[in-house]
Amino acid sequence: MRELDELLLRYLEEQYPLADDDEKAAFQAVLALADPELNGYLLQRQTPATEPIANVINQILSRTPS
């Protein structure tokens, strides 16, 4: 889905350069997720199993334009 790709790209451009090593690793783990799992997290249909991934997902979603 293009909209979800745009969410990831926005995070990558705006937040990733400022992130610490742990957050960068968590974002890379998010990118390694299977598409159905990632979509479930970004569409808030599922809750991430680990706190680092949940934190990155929350940051990605908080960057959604109003």
Backbone as CSV, one residue per row, in Angstrom:
resi,resn,N_x,N_y,N_z,CA_x,CA_y,CA_z,C_x,C_y,C_z
1,MET,0.825,-1.172,0.000,0.000,0.000,0.000,0.882,1.253,0.000
2,ARG,0.613,2.099,-0.910,1.419,3.307,-1.055,1.366,4.187,0.196
3,GLU,0.214,4.272,0.831,0.080,5.108,2.020,0.995,4.630,3.146
4,LEU,1.096,3.320,3.308,1.959,2.781,4.351,3.422,3.007,4.008
5,ASP,3.768,2.900,2.733,5.133,3.196,2.299,5.488,4.640,2.616
6,GLU,4.533,5.537,2.432,4.772,6.953,2.717,4.992,7.186,4.207
7,LEU,4.282,6.457,5.053,4.512,6.563,6.496,5.944,6.163,6.846
8,LEU,6.383,5.048,6.279,7.737,4.567,6.556,8.784,5.545,6.028
9,LEU,8.559,6.066,4.847,9.500,7.005,4.249,9.581,8.292,5.070
10,ARG,8.458,8.780,5.528,8.441,10.000,6.346,9.267,9.791,7.615
11,TYR,9.079,8.638,8.269,9.874,8.341,9.464,11.360,8.281,9.099
12,LEU,11.662,7.600,8.021,13.054,7.430,7.607,13.730,8.776,7.358
13,GLU,13.028,9.675,6.733,13.603,10.976,6.412,13.675,11.908,7.618
14,GLU,12.662,11.871,8.481,12.567,12.856,9.560,13.136,12.383,10.891
15,GLN,12.910,11.132,11.250,13.273,10.658,12.584,14.519,9.776,12.604
16,TYR,14.679,8.934,11.608,15.775,7.963,11.612,17.141,8.624,11.788
17,PRO,17.426,9.736,11.101,18.748,10.353,11.288,19.004,10.810,12.728
18,LEU,17.957,11.071,13.489,18.093,11.538,14.868,18.066,10.397,15.888
19,ALA,17.728,9.202,15.436,17.527,8.062,16.332,18.857,7.533,16.868
20,ASP,18.780,6.941,18.069,19.964,6.281,18.612,20.085,4.891,17.972
21,ASP,21.157,4.204,18.294,21.424,2.905,17.663,20.326,1.877,17.943
22,ASP,19.768,1.891,19.153,18.705,0.935,19.489,17.454,1.190,18.658
23,GLU,17.099,2.461,18.491,15.916,2.790,17.702,16.146,2.452,16.222
24,LYS,17.354,2.695,15.746,17.664,2.344,14.352,17.545,0.843,14.144
25,ALA,18.031,0.074,15.114,17.925,-1.388,15.019,16.463,-1.825,15.033
26,ALA,15.653,-1.174,15.860,14.230,-1.508,15.921,13.546,-1.168,14.601
27,PHE,13.896,-0.043,13.996,13.307,0.320,12.698,13.710,-0.699,11.636
28,GLN,14.943,-1.133,11.660,15.377,-2.151,10.709,14.614,-3.455,10.929
29,ALA,14.315,-3.766,12.185,13.502,-4.957,12.483,12.086,-4.782,11.949
30,VAL,11.553,-3.570,12.035,10.223,-3.287,11.480,10.237,-3.544,9.976
31,LEU,11.278,-3.085,9.304,11.361,-3.276,7.852,11.492,-4.748,7.465
32,ALA,12.007,-5.564,8.374,12.183,-6.995,8.094,10.908,-7.803,8.344
33,LEU,9.883,-7.180,8.918,8.638,-7.896,9.191,7.948,-8.316,7.890
34,ALA,7.211,-9.398,7.961,6.389,-9.819,6.826,5.325,-8.751,6.574
35,ASP,4.980,-8.537,5.329,4.015,-7.497,4.971,2.699,-7.585,5.746
36,PRO,2.085,-8.755,5.894,0.821,-8.802,6.640,0.977,-8.348,8.097
37,GLU,2.091,-8.710,8.704,2.338,-8.311,10.097,2.561,-6.794,10.183
38,LEU,3.390,-6.268,9.301,3.656,-4.828,9.277,2.377,-4.039,9.020
39,ASN,1.594,-4.490,8.060,0.319,-3.819,7.782,-0.597,-3.840,9.002
40,GLY,-0.648,-4.958,9.686,-1.476,-5.061,10.888,-1.066,-4.063,11.953
41,TYR,0.238,-3.876,12.117,0.729,-2.909,13.097,0.415,-1.483,12.668
42,LEU,0.692,-1.161,11.415,0.498,0.209,10.937,-0.977,0.584,10.811
43,LEU,-1.816,-0.400,10.596,-3.254,-0.142,10.539,-3.911,-0.314,11.909
44,GLN,-3.083,-0.573,12.917,-3.499,-0.728,14.307,-4.525,-1.848,14.494
45,ARG,-4.338,-2.899,13.744,-5.179,-4.091,13.891,-4.504,-5.130,14.773
46,GLN,-3.192,-4.961,14.966,-2.404,-5.860,15.809,-1.496,-5.006,16.691
47,THR,-1.040,-5.607,17.781,-0.105,-4.942,18.683,1.256,-5.621,18.552
48,PRO,2.311,-4.848,18.359,3.645,-5.445,18.259,4.002,-6.247,19.503
49,ALA,4.728,-7.327,19.284,5.073,-8.241,20.371,6.210,-7.714,21.246
50,THR,7.055,-6.836,20.700,8.176,-6.333,21.482,8.068,-4.822,21.662
51,GLU,8.586,-4.350,22.777,8.512,-2.918,23.091,9.291,-2.049,22.094
52,PRO,10.506,-2.452,21.678,11.215,-1.601,20.714,10.451,-1.422,19.402
53,ILE,9.859,-2.497,18.908,9.077,-2.387,17.671,7.824,-1.555,17.924
54,ALA,7.178,-1.750,19.058,5.995,-0.959,19.391,6.332,0.531,19.452
55,ASN,7.484,0.868,20.022,7.893,2.268,20.111,8.102,2.877,18.733
56,VAL,8.741,2.137,17.837,8.972,2.644,16.483,7.640,2.785,15.740
57,ILE,6.774,1.804,15.854,5.466,1.884,15.210,4.707,3.116,15.720
58,ASN,4.753,3.351,17.031,4.081,4.525,17.593,4.664,5.819,17.046
59,GLN,5.969,5.861,16.893,6.600,7.058,16.329,6.200,7.247,14.879
60,ILE,6.164,6.158,14.129,5.750,6.240,12.723,4.316,6.777,12.638
61,LEU,3.439,6.234,13.455,2.035,6.642,13.414,1.832,8.065,13.935
62,SER,2.690,8.498,14.833,2.539,9.865,15.358,2.945,10.908,14.332
63,ARG,3.577,10.500,13.264,4.004,11.407,12.207,2.952,11.526,11.105
64,THR,1.813,10.881,11.314,0.734,10.953,10.328,0.195,12.370,10.284
65,PRO,0.117,12.959,9.082,-0.416,14.323,9.006,-1.890,14.366,9.379
66,SER,-2.275,15.487,9.967,-3.667,15.659,10.396,-4.580,15.926,9.228
